[in-house]
Amino acid sequence: DIWSLGCVLYELCSLRHPFEGSSLRQLVSKICRGHYTPVSGHYSHELRLLVTQLFKVNPRDRPSVSSVLRRPFLEKHVSKHLNTQEEFNHMAAYIMTQRQQHCASEGWH
């Protein structure tokens, strides 16, 4: 679920867990109610809004992975790290060749 991405993102920003409690009961209560300390105002409005949306109590109200990746403030950073289709095809062909060679060396057909 995308909620767990919110947890990771929150921890990266704040260096602490988003939901904390002195007991398991209190922790579960905070999670179920969506009570957490907001991300610091030092971060962009877009990032803080994203965390808020990822922590929506109702899963249907949370954004999809594709809609998160299409956000302009993330898209420009994410696109730098995605391989082009040509690079992907080249890598896939290389992996298949290596696999076939390994299978042949083991006597597998």
ChimeraX attribute file (.defattr): number of C-alpha atoms within 10 A of each C-alpha:
attribute: neighborCount
match mode: 1-to-1
recipient: residues
	/A:1	10
	/A:2	15
	/A:3	17
	/A:4	11
	/A:5	14
	/A:6	19
	/A:7	18
	/A:8	16
	/A:9	19
	/A:10	25
	/A:11	14
	/A:12	11
	/A:13	15
	/A:14	14
	/A:15	10
	/A:16	12
	/A:17	13
	/A:18	21
	/A:19	17
	/A:20	17
	/A:21	12
	/A:22	7
	/A:23	9
	/A:24	10
	/A:25	9
	/A:26	13
	/A:27	14
	/A:28	14
	/A:29	15
	/A:30	16
	/A:31	16
	/A:32	13
	/A:33	12
	/A:34	16
	/A:35	15
	/A:36	14
	/A:37	12
	/A:38	13
	/A:39	20
	/A:40	12
	/A:41	9
	/A:42	8
	/A:43	10
	/A:44	12
	/A:45	11
	/A:46	13
	/A:47	17
	/A:48	19
	/A:49	13
	/A:50	17
	/A:51	20
	/A:52	18
	/A:53	18
	/A:54	25
	/A:55	27
	/A:56	17
	/A:57	16
	/A:58	11
	/A:59	14
	/A:60	8
	/A:61	11
	/A:62	19
	/A:63	16
	/A:64	14
	/A:65	11
	/A:66	8
	/A:67	8
	/A:68	17
	/A:69	15
	/A:70	14
	/A:71	13
	/A:72	11
	/A:73	13
	/A:74	13
	/A:75	12
	/A:76	12
	/A:77	11
	/A:78	13
	/A:79	12
	/A:80	9
	/A:81	8
	/A:82	10
	/A:83	11
	/A:84	10
	/A:85	9
	/A:86	9
	/A:87	11
	/A:88	12
	/A:89	12
	/A:90	10
	/A:91	13
	/A:92	12
	/A:93	12
	/A:94	12
	/A:95	12
	/A:96	11
	/A:97	12
	/A:98	12
	/A:99	12
	/A:100	14
	/A:101	13
	/A:102	12
	/A:103	12
	/A:104	11
	/A:105	10
	/A:106	9
	/A:107	8
	/A:108	9
	/A:109	7
